[in-house]
Amino acid sequence: MKKIVFIIFIVGIVLTYGFIEQPKGTLLPLSITGNDLYQKNCASCHGDKLQGKPPTFPSLLNIESKLSKEEVNKLLETGRGVMPSFANLSKQERVAITAFLFGKNTKVSIETKQSPQEKGSHLFRANCASCHKISENDATPTGRKDWGRTPANLGGVNKDISFESFTNILNMGPCYMPSFSHLSSEEKSSIYKFLSAVKSSEEASTENSRKRSCSGKCNCVRE
């Protein structure tokens, strides 16, 4: 009898807590390492082995000779230059990433859930924002060089470019644009979803369409 009561008690706990909605922004408790968090949030720019992609994205090897742990934690929180802020991550997650960079195998029990649009925003800033604006009213990127062509404004990109075409452009790197074939399909999709979610005026959208078409060959236009 006691055994039956105990089983009923356990089943009751499972039924009660198994269907409670978890707080938004987090997944169920888990064990995730600083390395895992680095691969998910940083490797697309700094490389899966910390090798970086100079000169835009510096190597993070031997980072202890360049920055302190406190400085790295602060950079993750605030961002700097083309590096976006990772303030969306919990303090524990940022600490775990920093620990990994300094050779420690730190683990945390919660992983922040990031929407595709949020991830796309970070990826756009890290990979595209040095040349491309989102809308005409944005400030001209400081890293844009004078190649005799103006990179397209990419807000509302889905109005005239399919995801397949967008992926081909990223892979080929037409005109003077470098190839971004190193980005995963998921990362390309996140950038596309972020840019597609940006609302632009009808006039701006028409101008963007003209620029992005570029006779079907690339996504830039001669001035």
Backbone bond lengths (Angstrom), bond angles and torsions (degrees), N, CA, C in turn:
res aa  C-N    CA-C-N  psi(-1)  N-CA   C-N-CA  omega(-1)  CA-C   N-CA-C  phi
1 M - - - 1.470 - - 1.532 110.78 -
2 K 1.356 115.08 -45.49 1.466 118.75 -179.62 1.527 110.35 -62.17
3 K 1.345 115.31 -37.21 1.458 119.59 179.70 1.524 111.10 -63.61
4 I 1.313 117.03 -40.49 1.472 121.54 179.05 1.521 110.66 -64.72
5 V 1.355 116.21 -43.22 1.463 121.03 179.00 1.518 110.27 -62.00
6 F 1.335 116.62 -41.19 1.466 121.02 179.99 1.523 110.91 -63.12
7 I 1.351 115.97 -42.97 1.462 120.32 179.29 1.524 110.78 -62.90
8 I 1.325 116.47 -42.93 1.468 121.00 178.70 1.533 110.13 -61.60
9 F 1.331 115.80 -39.42 1.458 121.49 179.61 1.534 110.99 -62.46
10 I 1.336 116.33 -45.51 1.463 121.00 179.59 1.520 111.03 -63.88
11 V 1.338 115.52 -44.16 1.473 120.02 178.46 1.521 110.41 -60.29
12 G 1.345 115.84 -39.37 1.468 120.13 179.16 1.520 111.80 -61.80
13 I 1.336 116.66 -40.86 1.464 120.70 178.97 1.521 110.49 -63.44
14 V 1.340 115.48 -45.02 1.463 120.12 -179.98 1.521 111.30 -60.80
15 L 1.324 115.73 -45.59 1.461 119.69 -178.88 1.522 111.58 -66.58
16 T 1.331 116.07 -35.72 1.466 120.30 -177.73 1.514 111.49 -71.71
17 Y 1.339 117.54 -50.29 1.452 121.13 -173.99 1.518 113.00 -89.43
18 G 1.308 116.40 -19.81 1.457 118.84 -178.61 1.506 113.13 -70.26
19 F 1.343 116.47 -21.23 1.459 119.36 -176.84 1.519 112.87 -112.05
20 I 1.335 116.89 8.25 1.461 119.70 174.77 1.521 108.53 -75.28
21 E 1.322 117.21 130.55 1.465 121.16 -178.80 1.521 109.33 -66.90
22 Q 1.322 116.22 129.62 1.450 120.75 178.48 1.522 109.28 -74.48
23 P 1.334 118.42 153.16 1.461 121.24 178.41 1.512 110.81 -56.51
24 K 1.319 116.04 138.54 1.453 120.36 179.41 1.523 109.33 -64.42
25 G 1.330 115.14 144.31 1.445 120.17 179.14 1.512 113.74 94.98
26 T 1.343 117.92 -6.41 1.458 119.61 178.60 1.515 110.55 -134.36
27 L 1.321 115.07 158.92 1.451 121.36 174.23 1.520 108.69 -99.22
28 L 1.315 117.03 177.14 1.446 120.58 175.93 1.522 109.65 -60.78
29 P 1.344 118.76 152.20 1.465 120.99 179.50 1.518 111.18 -51.27
30 L 1.317 115.62 137.82 1.443 121.44 -178.77 1.519 108.23 -152.22
31 S 1.295 116.13 -179.44 1.452 121.10 175.85 1.514 107.82 -119.51
32 I 1.317 116.59 109.46 1.459 121.15 -177.89 1.520 108.63 -125.92
33 T 1.307 116.32 136.59 1.455 120.92 -175.23 1.525 111.43 -89.94
34 G 1.321 114.76 164.64 1.457 119.95 174.94 1.518 111.33 -60.98
35 N 1.337 116.94 -34.23 1.462 121.46 176.17 1.519 110.35 -62.06
36 D 1.338 117.46 -45.53 1.468 121.38 178.44 1.528 110.39 -59.14
37 L 1.322 116.07 -45.52 1.461 120.75 -178.80 1.522 110.94 -65.03
38 Y 1.333 116.36 -38.67 1.460 120.57 176.93 1.525 110.29 -61.57
39 Q 1.334 116.89 -46.85 1.463 120.87 -178.30 1.525 111.48 -61.12
40 K 1.329 116.89 -36.29 1.465 121.47 -177.97 1.522 112.68 -76.63
41 N 1.343 116.84 -32.64 1.462 120.33 -170.33 1.524 115.41 -112.42
42 C 1.326 118.10 -21.93 1.465 120.17 -169.75 1.524 114.81 -124.27
43 A 1.338 116.95 -25.99 1.462 120.82 -170.27 1.522 113.43 -65.39
44 S 1.336 117.90 -27.11 1.463 119.33 -178.36 1.523 111.79 -63.21
45 C 1.324 116.82 -23.64 1.463 120.87 178.67 1.534 111.90 -107.13
46 H 1.327 116.52 -44.43 1.464 120.44 -173.91 1.524 113.94 -95.32
47 G 1.344 117.11 1.13 1.459 120.25 177.07 1.514 112.93 86.84
48 D 1.334 115.83 147.71 1.461 119.76 -176.70 1.524 113.06 -70.80
49 K 1.348 116.23 -14.74 1.461 120.41 178.22 1.531 111.36 -118.00
50 L 1.334 115.74 24.77 1.472 123.12 177.26 1.525 112.87 68.64
51 Q 1.337 117.77 11.27 1.457 120.79 -172.61 1.524 113.43 -73.72
52 G 1.334 117.03 -17.45 1.450 120.92 -179.59 1.510 112.92 71.81
53 K 1.354 115.34 -179.56 1.454 122.12 175.86 1.528 107.07 -139.20
54 P 1.332 115.94 70.78 1.466 120.69 -177.14 1.526 111.41 -57.95
55 P 1.351 118.95 150.16 1.469 124.41 2.89 1.528 114.27 -88.69
56 T 1.353 116.99 -10.30 1.469 118.82 -174.66 1.514 112.03 -69.03
57 F 1.331 117.01 -45.64 1.459 120.80 -176.79 1.526 109.44 -118.68
58 P 1.317 117.58 107.97 1.464 120.88 -174.57 1.523 113.04 -68.82
59 S 1.325 114.59 154.91 1.455 120.72 173.49 1.527 109.20 -66.38
60 L 1.331 116.09 144.49 1.458 121.13 177.52 1.529 111.95 -106.02
61 L 1.329 115.37 8.45 1.460 119.78 175.98 1.524 109.54 -66.87
62 N 1.316 116.58 140.01 1.469 121.78 -179.11 1.527 111.89 54.06
63 I 1.326 115.59 38.80 1.456 119.82 -177.19 1.526 112.36 -62.83
64 E 1.344 115.90 -23.08 1.470 119.24 -179.46 1.524 112.39 -63.61
65 S 1.352 116.88 -18.64 1.464 120.17 178.16 1.531 111.79 -84.94
66 K 1.336 116.17 -7.61 1.462 120.25 -176.77 1.531 112.37 -114.09
67 L 1.341 115.83 -40.08 1.459 120.69 -175.32 1.520 110.43 -136.87
68 S 1.326 115.43 154.96 1.457 120.52 173.60 1.525 109.37 -86.53
69 K 1.320 117.01 167.48 1.462 120.65 176.88 1.520 110.58 -60.01
70 E 1.324 116.40 -40.01 1.459 120.53 -179.62 1.523 110.96 -62.60
71 E 1.332 116.97 -40.04 1.463 121.00 -179.57 1.535 110.92 -68.32
72 V 1.319 117.03 -38.60 1.467 120.77 178.05 1.522 110.26 -65.98
73 N 1.343 116.21 -44.54 1.468 120.05 177.28 1.521 111.20 -57.93
74 K 1.323 116.13 -41.09 1.466 120.62 -179.22 1.523 110.79 -66.77
75 L 1.337 117.14 -40.68 1.464 120.77 178.54 1.516 111.48 -63.12
76 L 1.333 116.71 -39.89 1.462 120.06 178.16 1.526 110.87 -63.13
77 E 1.311 116.20 -33.65 1.457 119.97 -178.49 1.519 112.75 -78.24
78 T 1.348 117.20 -39.86 1.466 120.40 -172.49 1.522 114.03 -102.12
79 G 1.364 116.93 -27.04 1.450 119.49 -172.28 1.519 110.23 73.71
80 R 1.330 115.99 167.51 1.462 120.10 176.90 1.518 109.34 -165.80
81 G 1.336 117.24 133.88 1.452 120.71 -178.63 1.516 110.97 61.54
82 V 1.340 117.08 -127.73 1.462 120.53 -179.74 1.522 111.56 -79.17
83 M 1.328 117.48 -10.36 1.463 120.09 179.50 1.520 109.96 -79.26
84 P 1.331 117.69 122.55 1.465 120.09 179.99 1.520 111.57 -75.49
85 S 1.316 115.79 163.23 1.462 121.11 173.43 1.523 110.00 -75.86
86 F 1.332 115.65 142.62 1.457 120.81 174.02 1.523 109.83 -114.05
87 A 1.353 113.80 38.21 1.461 119.65 178.28 1.518 111.35 -66.28
88 N 1.344 116.61 -15.65 1.466 119.61 177.06 1.531 111.33 -68.53
89 L 1.332 116.96 -23.39 1.454 120.77 176.19 1.524 109.91 -77.21
90 S 1.304 116.68 151.62 1.466 120.11 176.97 1.524 109.54 -69.93
91 K 1.332 115.76 160.48 1.460 120.38 178.39 1.526 109.99 -58.57
92 Q 1.352 116.70 -39.06 1.457 120.98 -179.46 1.531 111.38 -63.30
93 E 1.334 116.63 -38.27 1.466 120.21 179.30 1.524 110.58 -67.71
94 R 1.337 116.83 -42.58 1.467 119.44 178.88 1.525 110.98 -64.42
95 V 1.328 116.02 -38.77 1.464 120.30 177.55 1.527 110.37 -63.83
96 A 1.330 116.74 -39.54 1.469 121.11 179.64 1.525 111.01 -65.01
97 I 1.337 117.36 -40.15 1.462 120.55 177.09 1.522 110.40 -63.71
98 T 1.330 115.80 -45.35 1.460 120.16 178.80 1.526 110.95 -60.25
99 A 1.322 115.47 -43.88 1.466 119.89 179.28 1.524 110.82 -59.84
100 F 1.333 116.91 -41.26 1.465 120.81 177.63 1.516 110.73 -60.37
101 L 1.329 116.87 -43.75 1.467 120.81 179.98 1.523 111.67 -62.21
102 F 1.329 115.81 -27.70 1.457 120.89 179.36 1.534 112.27 -97.67
103 G 1.344 116.04 15.36 1.448 120.47 172.13 1.512 116.54 87.38
104 K 1.338 118.22 14.12 1.457 121.26 -179.87 1.524 110.40 -102.15
105 N 1.327 117.16 149.63 1.464 122.28 -179.80 1.527 109.73 -102.45
106 T 1.312 116.40 66.16 1.463 122.35 -177.41 1.522 110.81 -82.31
107 K 1.333 116.39 140.64 1.460 121.73 179.06 1.525 109.88 -121.24
108 V 1.344 115.33 150.41 1.467 121.31 173.59 1.526 107.93 -129.32
109 S 1.309 116.27 162.22 1.468 120.00 -174.76 1.519 113.79 -102.93
110 I 1.335 117.89 -2.24 1.465 120.36 179.62 1.524 109.59 -133.33
111 E 1.314 115.43 135.26 1.462 121.26 176.75 1.525 109.23 -115.33
112 T 1.322 116.43 124.59 1.460 120.52 179.20 1.523 110.37 -65.59
113 K 1.301 115.57 132.13 1.463 121.09 178.53 1.517 108.66 -87.84
114 Q 1.317 116.46 128.24 1.457 122.47 -177.12 1.517 109.74 -116.72
115 S 1.333 116.62 130.26 1.460 119.78 179.21 1.526 109.53 -71.18
116 P 1.347 117.74 156.69 1.468 120.38 177.51 1.526 112.20 -56.32
117 Q 1.356 116.93 -37.64 1.464 119.87 179.85 1.524 111.66 -66.11
118 E 1.346 116.68 -40.00 1.464 119.97 178.35 1.521 110.61 -65.37
119 K 1.323 116.12 -43.95 1.459 119.87 178.06 1.525 110.00 -63.77
120 G 1.340 116.66 -40.73 1.460 120.97 179.05 1.510 112.42 -62.86
121 S 1.337 116.65 -36.21 1.461 121.17 177.50 1.517 110.51 -61.22
122 H 1.332 116.91 -45.10 1.462 120.92 178.86 1.526 111.36 -65.37
123 L 1.326 116.26 -43.68 1.461 120.55 -179.12 1.523 111.45 -66.05
124 F 1.332 116.84 -37.28 1.465 120.39 177.66 1.523 109.94 -63.25
125 R 1.326 116.13 -46.53 1.460 119.59 -178.61 1.524 110.88 -62.96
126 A 1.340 116.23 -39.20 1.459 120.07 -176.60 1.525 113.04 -76.27
127 N 1.340 118.15 -30.52 1.460 120.60 -171.74 1.527 115.32 -114.01
128 C 1.325 117.67 -23.67 1.464 119.77 -169.84 1.530 114.24 -121.45
129 A 1.338 116.66 -28.27 1.467 120.73 -168.97 1.523 114.10 -70.06
130 S 1.333 118.26 -11.03 1.464 119.34 177.59 1.529 110.94 -73.64
131 C 1.333 117.56 -16.26 1.467 121.80 178.70 1.527 112.76 -122.30
132 H 1.340 116.71 -41.72 1.458 121.22 -172.22 1.525 112.70 -98.28
133 K 1.325 114.98 141.39 1.468 121.55 169.20 1.521 107.75 -96.51
134 I 1.326 115.98 159.66 1.461 119.79 174.92 1.520 109.31 -84.00
135 S 1.330 117.10 -46.32 1.466 121.25 178.22 1.522 109.26 -132.94
136 E 1.308 115.73 165.23 1.457 121.87 -176.81 1.516 112.23 -61.46
137 N 1.335 117.25 -28.47 1.462 121.40 -176.91 1.523 113.43 -79.67
138 D 1.330 117.81 -9.45 1.459 120.50 178.78 1.523 110.74 -70.14
139 A 1.326 115.37 154.11 1.465 120.12 176.90 1.532 109.17 -67.24
140 T 1.331 116.06 147.22 1.458 120.28 177.92 1.524 109.75 -65.19
141 P 1.327 118.61 128.76 1.469 121.12 -179.06 1.524 111.36 -56.55
142 T 1.313 115.36 136.09 1.467 119.76 -178.11 1.523 112.13 -67.99
143 G 1.315 116.94 -23.51 1.463 119.73 -178.69 1.513 114.05 -88.74
144 R 1.334 117.99 -1.22 1.468 120.37 -177.35 1.522 110.33 -71.20
145 K 1.332 116.25 129.82 1.455 121.52 178.64 1.524 110.50 -100.80
146 D 1.327 115.93 157.82 1.461 120.99 -179.94 1.523 109.21 -87.15
147 W 1.348 114.43 95.86 1.459 120.27 178.84 1.534 110.97 -102.31
148 G 1.337 117.33 7.56 1.451 120.33 -177.06 1.514 112.96 83.12
149 R 1.331 117.32 4.52 1.452 122.69 178.54 1.527 108.21 -137.53
150 T 1.315 115.84 152.43 1.456 120.69 179.64 1.524 110.84 -108.58
151 P 1.327 117.93 117.86 1.469 119.76 177.13 1.520 111.04 -58.81
152 A 1.306 116.00 144.72 1.464 121.32 -176.27 1.518 111.72 -68.58
153 N 1.341 115.59 151.36 1.460 121.27 167.12 1.530 106.80 -79.45
154 L 1.324 117.05 131.43 1.454 119.23 -166.86 1.524 115.56 -104.40
155 G 1.316 118.90 1.30 1.455 120.26 178.05 1.520 111.69 -62.42
156 G 1.339 117.31 134.91 1.457 121.21 -178.91 1.514 112.77 69.20
157 V 1.335 117.04 32.58 1.462 121.71 -173.80 1.528 112.57 -59.66
158 N 1.331 117.40 -28.09 1.468 120.58 -177.45 1.523 112.95 -69.58
159 K 1.335 118.17 -11.57 1.460 120.66 -179.84 1.532 111.64 -67.88
160 D 1.337 116.57 -27.38 1.464 118.02 -177.61 1.523 114.48 -137.29
161 I 1.337 117.90 -1.16 1.463 120.59 177.20 1.520 109.10 -132.06
162 S 1.315 116.43 125.94 1.456 120.68 177.51 1.522 109.59 -73.99
163 F 1.319 116.04 163.68 1.457 119.65 179.00 1.525 110.53 -62.82
164 E 1.325 117.11 -36.11 1.464 120.41 178.99 1.527 110.76 -62.26
165 S 1.341 116.56 -44.66 1.463 120.72 178.92 1.527 110.76 -66.61
166 F 1.331 116.09 -40.49 1.456 121.71 178.29 1.532 110.18 -59.31
167 T 1.340 116.39 -44.00 1.462 121.64 178.56 1.519 111.15 -63.36
168 N 1.337 117.05 -41.28 1.463 120.90 178.74 1.522 111.35 -62.59
169 I 1.336 116.27 -39.74 1.465 120.63 178.42 1.524 110.31 -63.40
170 L 1.336 116.65 -44.74 1.461 120.29 179.00 1.529 111.14 -63.14
171 N 1.310 116.60 -37.76 1.467 120.37 -178.44 1.526 112.59 -73.14
172 M 1.338 116.70 -41.19 1.467 120.59 -174.67 1.521 112.57 -80.20
173 G 1.361 116.22 -37.21 1.447 118.36 -174.06 1.515 111.33 64.94
174 P 1.358 118.27 61.57 1.472 120.48 -176.83 1.528 112.35 -68.98
175 C 1.316 115.96 166.65 1.472 122.82 -177.53 1.526 108.84 55.18
176 Y 1.331 116.79 -129.56 1.461 121.07 179.40 1.523 111.48 -96.04
177 M 1.335 117.04 2.89 1.466 121.20 -178.46 1.525 110.42 -73.19
178 P 1.334 118.16 131.90 1.468 119.94 177.75 1.519 110.99 -71.38
179 S 1.311 116.54 160.10 1.456 121.44 176.16 1.524 109.95 -76.83
180 F 1.331 115.54 141.08 1.464 121.20 174.70 1.530 109.36 -117.66
181 S 1.335 114.72 37.05 1.459 120.22 -179.34 1.529 111.80 -65.47
182 H 1.346 116.31 -16.59 1.470 119.19 178.88 1.517 112.40 -70.90
183 L 1.340 117.59 -18.92 1.460 119.84 177.81 1.524 109.52 -71.42
184 S 1.317 116.25 143.56 1.461 119.98 178.78 1.528 110.09 -74.46
185 S 1.323 116.64 164.43 1.465 121.04 177.87 1.524 110.64 -59.46
186 E 1.330 116.14 -38.41 1.466 120.50 178.62 1.524 110.93 -63.85
187 E 1.328 117.12 -40.65 1.469 121.05 -179.86 1.530 110.63 -67.51
188 K 1.320 117.53 -41.29 1.462 121.00 177.42 1.526 110.39 -63.53
189 S 1.323 115.81 -40.42 1.461 120.37 178.38 1.525 110.81 -64.11
190 S 1.331 117.18 -38.50 1.469 120.93 179.88 1.523 110.95 -65.38
191 I 1.328 117.28 -41.80 1.465 120.84 177.64 1.523 110.02 -62.53
192 Y 1.324 116.47 -44.47 1.463 121.63 -179.31 1.528 110.88 -62.48
193 K 1.327 116.61 -42.97 1.468 120.54 179.74 1.526 110.95 -65.85
194 F 1.326 116.94 -39.65 1.469 120.45 177.79 1.521 110.16 -62.08
195 L 1.328 117.68 -49.84 1.461 121.15 -177.70 1.524 111.25 -67.90
196 S 1.322 117.51 -33.34 1.464 121.29 179.35 1.523 111.43 -69.12
197 A 1.337 116.63 -27.93 1.460 120.72 -178.24 1.522 112.29 -79.16
198 V 1.337 116.67 -12.61 1.464 120.91 -179.53 1.515 109.02 -78.75
199 K 1.314 116.80 125.54 1.459 121.39 -179.75 1.524 109.68 -89.97
200 S 1.312 116.09 131.79 1.458 120.83 177.10 1.514 109.01 -126.69
201 S 1.337 116.71 159.47 1.460 120.76 -178.90 1.526 109.73 -68.73
202 E 1.315 116.89 160.18 1.463 121.37 -179.78 1.521 110.57 -60.22
203 E 1.358 116.23 -39.56 1.459 119.95 -179.35 1.523 110.35 -65.48
204 A 1.342 116.01 -44.79 1.459 119.76 179.83 1.514 110.83 -65.12
205 S 1.342 115.74 -37.08 1.453 119.53 -179.40 1.531 110.65 -65.07
206 T 1.341 117.21 -39.10 1.453 120.96 178.91 1.520 110.92 -64.59
207 E 1.340 115.98 -42.42 1.459 120.23 178.49 1.519 110.49 -65.38
208 N 1.319 116.21 -42.06 1.457 119.82 178.32 1.518 110.80 -60.81
209 S 1.333 116.55 -40.44 1.455 120.39 -179.16 1.523 110.29 -61.29
210 R 1.342 116.85 -41.41 1.458 120.75 178.93 1.525 110.38 -62.68
211 K 1.328 115.64 -43.82 1.459 119.52 -178.52 1.516 111.65 -68.80
212 R 1.327 116.37 -41.98 1.449 119.11 -174.44 1.522 112.17 -72.75
213 S 1.336 116.36 -26.45 1.452 119.23 -178.76 1.525 111.32 -67.90
214 C 1.338 116.58 -53.63 1.471 122.71 176.83 1.522 111.37 46.94
215 S 1.340 115.76 49.27 1.467 123.01 -179.75 1.519 112.62 59.57
216 G 1.350 115.99 23.64 1.449 120.28 178.21 1.512 113.92 75.56
217 K 1.334 118.20 7.38 1.454 120.69 -175.35 1.535 112.62 -101.93
218 C 1.303 117.23 -34.18 1.470 118.79 -179.33 1.504 109.48 -161.78
219 N 1.321 117.03 177.43 1.450 120.46 -173.94 1.525 111.82 -107.04
220 C 1.321 116.31 44.87 1.453 119.73 175.93 1.522 108.88 -142.40
221 V 1.320 117.27 170.85 1.448 119.75 -174.82 1.537 109.18 -143.85
222 R 1.323 117.41 143.69 1.461 120.45 177.60 1.521 109.11 -71.11
223 E 1.317 115.83 142.49 1.459 120.90 179.05 1.521 109.34 -72.32
